Amino acid sequence: MISRTTRFGRSRVGQSAGVNAARAGIAILATFLVGQARAQGPADARDERQMDIGFDVSGTYDSDALRGDTIRNVRPDAVKEDFRISPRVTADIVAPIGRQSAFLNGQVGYVFHQNNGFLDREAINGQGGFRLRAIKGCVTTVTGRYLQQQSDLYDIVDGLDPTNVEKIGGISAEMGCQSASGLAPSLSIGRTRAKNSSLVRQVNEYVNDNAMASLGYSRPQLGTVSVYVTAAKSRYPLRLALLPGAPADGANVYSAGFGYQRQIGTRLSGKVNLGYTRVDPRLPGTPDFKGASWDVDLTYDSRNRFRGTLAFARSVEQSNLLGDTYGINTSLRLNGDYAFNDRFRLSAGAAYVRRKQQQSPLFQLPNFNSRDRTISVYSRLTAGNVGPVGIAFDASREHRKSVVPIFNYGSTRFGVTATFRWGRGR
């Protein structure tokens, strides 16, 4: 079972503020909403030498660590309330090599549970690669990514083995160019592979291949306009044996659309990506999908203390539920960040996420969670932003309502994180 999803072309590794934002992962069937190819000159701020190493320890109280009651069907000893302690080491390294550069960033840690020790697990999340400038005016980025962790119980709603370790690896290559006329073509290809430790969930192991091409045009007064096309092919290799003579379960996803990005005045910026997506399942009996996809983002920056964002998106993604082929996700997110001074900062936000799951014909499961919606709110107060030592206090509330009532749950969380950073660079 894969408990994290990330839309194609928008993958990133790191820690997000907020409960739902942290549920980022690897997408299989994403609506590849790449708005424009970014201009890349010979000098790139991302290539400045950097060596930042950190260590942090976080403690979190969770009023519903099991995300409902289904886990108790197989683990009667499981306790609803829990307290987690998570030490970890982080790194953000950039090493220029002439006009090229190498980079590595991520984190390695472990999660300990006070009441549910069977969920204790390592947590590894990182990426590294190279930025190459072999062709004048173009930048080629080759990136490898790896994620290893205990699956989030948010998506283990079947009441079967919850002690699954998911391992997700991938590699991608992207080339973006900027011409004197303002045109910015971009090409990318990538592969993602996911594996699971639990025998029950190995049928959810998948392989995904994707490709994208886009062409952008930029002018200071106009902004950036772009068009794109994408294709993604996903398959579940271990489901092949369940239906001899048929292709492996999975789906092909095709998208096309346009994007527009512009600075509106000195404080407001907007980005809109609109596309049309078609999903062609590989097995008969799986519902197909044809419809609009979008990614709208509006950002206000006071250039002083406050920064706020409003984001609205709809995409086709790899489903997180056992036996699904794909899902259609719609989300609305609001985030705000206020700096009282150099040392104290308050962040707060809310999110609404609606999921519609398409079940594989190979798994006609009872109590299938075909639809659910999750509402969450969060806040974080950070102290000590200046200097190597810092501390952050978190509070959040998350509530899910499903078409199947036994999957409903509500969770209240409080946490504190102490950090220490040392390094040099930007």
NORGIFEN-V560623 format. One record per residue. SS is DSSP state (hx for helix, st for strand, lp for the rest). Layout:
BEGIN
[[SS] [SS]]
END
This chain:
BEGIN
[[lp] [lp] [lp] [lp] [st] [lp] [lp] [lp] [lp] [lp] [lp] [lp] [lp] [lp] [lp] [lp] [lp] [lp] [lp] [lp] [lp] [lp] [lp] [st] [lp] [lp] [lp] [lp] [lp] [lp] [lp] [lp] [lp] [lp] [lp] [lp] [lp] [lp] [lp] [lp] [lp] [lp] [lp] [lp] [hx] [hx] [hx] [lp] [lp] [st] [st] [st] [st] [st] [st] [st] [st] [st] [st] [st] [st] [st] [lp] [lp] [lp] [lp] [lp] [lp] [lp] [hx] [hx] [hx] [hx] [lp] [lp] [lp] [lp] [lp] [lp] [lp] [lp] [st] [st] [st] [st] [st] [st] [st] [st] [st] [st] [st] [st] [st] [st] [st] [st] [lp] [lp] [st] [st] [st] [st] [st] [st] [st] [st] [st] [st] [st] [st] [st] [st] [lp] [lp] [lp] [hx] [hx] [hx] [lp] [st] [st] [st] [st] [st] [st] [st] [st] [st] [st] [st] [st] [lp] [lp] [lp] [lp] [lp] [st] [st] [st] [st] [st] [st] [st] [st] [st] [st] [st] [st] [st] [lp] [lp] [hx] [hx] [hx] [lp] [lp] [lp] [lp] [lp] [lp] [lp] [lp] [lp] [st] [st] [st] [st] [st] [st] [st] [st] [st] [st] [st] [st] [st] [lp] [lp] [lp] [lp] [lp] [st] [st] [st] [st] [st] [st] [st] [st] [st] [st] [st] [st] [st] [st] [lp] [lp] [lp] [lp] [lp] [hx] [hx] [hx] [lp] [st] [st] [st] [st] [st] [st] [st] [st] [st] [st] [st] [st] [st] [st] [lp] [lp] [lp] [st] [st] [st] [st] [st] [st] [st] [st] [st] [st] [st] [st] [st] [st] [hx] [hx] [hx] [hx] [hx] [hx] [lp] [lp] [lp] [lp] [lp] [lp] [st] [st] [st] [st] [st] [st] [st] [st] [st] [st] [st] [st] [st] [st] [st] [st] [lp] [lp] [lp] [st] [st] [st] [st] [st] [st] [st] [st] [st] [st] [st] [st] [st] [st] [lp] [lp] [lp] [lp] [lp] [lp] [lp] [st] [st] [st] [st] [st] [st] [st] [st] [st] [st] [st] [st] [st] [lp] [lp] [lp] [lp] [st] [st] [st] [st] [st] [st] [st] [st] [st] [st] [st] [st] [lp] [lp] [lp] [lp] [lp] [lp] [st] [st] [st] [st] [st] [st] [st] [st] [st] [st] [st] [st] [st] [st] [st] [st] [lp] [lp] [lp] [lp] [st] [st] [st] [st] [st] [st] [st] [st] [st] [st] [st] [st] [st] [st] [st] [st] [lp] [lp] [lp] [lp] [lp] [lp] [lp] [lp] [lp] [lp] [lp] [st] [st] [st] [st] [st] [st] [st] [st] [st] [st] [st] [st] [st] [lp] [lp] [lp] [lp] [lp] [st] [st] [st] [st] [st] [st] [st] [st] [st] [st] [st] [st] [st] [st] [lp] [lp] [hx] [hx] [hx] [lp] [st] [st] [st] [st] [st] [st] [st] [st] [st] [st] [st] [st] [st] [st] [st] [st] [lp] [lp]]
END
